[in-house]
Amino acid sequence: MKINHLGHSAVLVETGEARALLDPGNLSDGWHGLTDLDAILVTHQHPDHLDPEQLPALIRANPHARIMVEPSIIGLIEDGTLPQLGPADPIHAGEQTAIGDLLIEAVGGHHAIIHRDIPRIGNVGYVLRSEGQPTFFHPGDSLEVAPGGVDVLAIPTYGPWAAMKETIDFVRAVGAMEGFPIHDGLLNERGFGLIFGRVNAMTETKAFDLRGGATREF
């Protein structure tokens, strides 16, 4: 399984028969211009995970890609809050679907609490499995669910809803052998280094720095 971190929460996952892009948001541009995608997966409606300006062009460039989104996004498309994304399919927590050799499972259901006065929205994390390859988990903006059997974890590093103590406990709970930071678009170099170092020092998960569009084969 090849994984390419394309900035902030955007991640490209490639197996022998599938290319899936997760969370093409507006705090990254490394996913602009991608083609030959089989799937585009969106964890929730926030623009740093779903760029309303650039995503339609990505979809036009990948007309055969299956688009799967957290269910509330469909309502926002229907009422005009978000642009048309083509034949997007809602995927609820607990549902599974297969694309090529890739089995995709949605987990969770709720975004992390930002503040008690801000209504919570939906969020589905994605567990990606392919026979004979590592299992990958992208949680979106939620640390509530720790699926079993995860080998590679996308680690949300910082957000207005996050605290390092929660990040460390989440990484420990998932128990993946390897991982890499995501959701880092609001961090400067020192902030990234602090959290990256703590994850490596305080958990059993070996974290890799994949910023700058680096690709790693897990």
N, C-alpha and C positions, 0 to 999 in steps of 0.2 A: 504494500500500500504506500503510494507516494502522497505526501502532504505538503502543500505549499501555502504558507501564511502570506496573504496578499494585503495585509494591513488591517489594523483594528480587529474586527471580528470576522473579516472575510477569509475563508479557508477553501482551498481547492483540494479535493480528495480524488485520487485516481487509482483504480484497480485495473485488472486485466480487461474488463468489459464495460467500465463505467467511468464517467467524469462528472463529479457532483460539486457544485459551488454552493457554499453556505454563507449566508448573511452578507450580501453585497450592499454595504452601507455607504453613507456619505462622508465618513472620516477616512476613507481609503480610496485609492484609484487604481490599485494594482490589478483589479478585476476588469477594468474597462477594456473592451476589445477582445475579450475571450470568445472563442468559438468552439464548436464541437462538444458542447456540453450536453450531457444526457439528463441532468437534473439541476434545478435551482431550488434551494431550500431556504426558507426564511423563518427564524425563530419567533419574531414578534414585530410589531408595527413601528417601533421607533426608527427614525431616519438613519441613525448610525448602523442599522441592520438592514434597512430597506430604503435605498436611495430613490425617492419618487421622481427625481429628474433624470437619472442615468439608467435606472433599471429597465425602462421600456426599450431603450436602444439595445441593451444586452439581450433582451428577449427576442427582439427582431433578428438579431445576429445568430440566435440559436433556436430556430423555429421548431425543432423537434425535441427540445428539452422539456421534460415534465416539470411543472412549477408546483411546488407544495408549500403551503403557508399555514401559520397558526390561524385557527378558524375565524377569529374576529376580523382578520384582514379582509376577508371576503365581503363583510358588511361595509367596510370602509371603501372598497372598490365600488360596490353597488350604489352607495350614496354620493359618490363623486369626491370623497375626501382624498382618496388615492387614485392615481391614474389606472386605466385598464392594463392588466398584466397578462392578457391573453387567457387561455383556458386554465386558470389557477385552480388547484384542488386544495380544499381544507384537509388538514390532517390533525386528528385529535390525539391527546395523550392516550397511550395504550394501543394505538393503531400501528400496523406495519404495512409496508409495501416493498416490492422488489423492482429494481431497475438493473438490467443486465445481471451481473453476479453480485450486486450490492443489495443487501437487505437493510431497509431503513425503518427504524422504530422511533416513534415520537414518545417522549416521556415528560413528566412534570405537569404543566398546565398554567402556572402563575408566575408572573414577573416578580423579582425581588421587591420588597417594600422600599420605596425611595423616602417617603415621609407619610405619616399617618393621614395627612390632609390631601395627599395625592392619590386618587383612585388607582387601584391595581389593575393591570391589564393582563391579557393572556401571554404565555410564553411556553413554547414547546422546545425541549432539547432534542437532539437527534443522536441516536446510537446507530453507527454504521458498521455492518458486519459483512465479511466476504470469506467464504470457506478457504482455510489455509492461510489467512492473513490476520493481522491484528484487528481488534475491535476498537473503534474510535468513538469518542463522545464529545459533542459540542453542546454545552448546556445553554447557550444564549445568555440571558441575564437572569439566571436563577441558580442558587446553590442548594436548593431544597432536596433534590433527588440525586442519589448516588447509585447508579445502576451497577449490578454485579458484572464481573467478567470484562471490565474495560482495561485495555492494554495501553492506549494512548489517549491522553486527556488534553483538550483545549482549556486552558486555565484562565478564566476571567481575572484580570490583574487589577483593574481599578475602574470605578464608576461612582456616581453619586449615591448609589445604593450599597456600596461595598465597604468592607473593613478587612484589614489584613488578617485579623484573628479568624474571621469567617472563611476567608480564602484558604488559610492553612488547614482548618478543620475539614473543609470540603475536599481538598486534595487528599488528605489522610483518609477520609471516608470512602472516596472512590477507589483509592489504592492502586492506581495505574502504575505500571513500571516506568513509563516515559510520558512526557508531556511538553507543552510549550505555551508561553503566555499569549493570550489574546486580550481584546478589549483594553488596549494600552494606548489608545489615541489621545488621551488626555494627560499622559505622563511625560515628564521630561526625562532626560537620560539618568539623572540621579534617582528619581522616583522609580523608574523601571528597574534599575540595578538593585535598589533596596529590596523590592518585593521578590525579584528573581532570585536574589541571594538567599532570602528567608525560605522560599519554597524548597530550594535545594538543601538548605541546612536543616530544616525542621520537618521534612517529610521523606518518605521512602521513594518518592517519584523523582526520577532524573529529568530535570527541565532543560530544554534546549532553546536557545535564542534563534528564532526563525524570522526575525524582522528583516526588512529589505527584500522580501520576495524569495527568501531561501526555501529550497525544496529539500525535504528529508524523506528517505525511504525507511519506513518502520517495519 
